[in-house]
């Protein structure tokens, strides 16, 4: 599936995850289900795009684009969607009092 990505995809992607983690082995990727029932992986080409599209409080991790095949092997998905804007009600607001 990911091997069919357009050639102009960025070399690294910002990937939304379900919660903040310190240990990379505990990352839980956040997937979305499309209206037609397909499993989609949302990815972002820049951190500011992730924040503007998903909310300032969205946890994320940085991943080389070439590793999408590895991620697909762990949990298959049907689509990779780049820089998708989530509806306001699905965005995560900034956590007040957060450091950093």
Order of alpha helices (4+ residues) and beta strands (2+ residues): beta-beta-beta-alpha-beta-alpha-beta
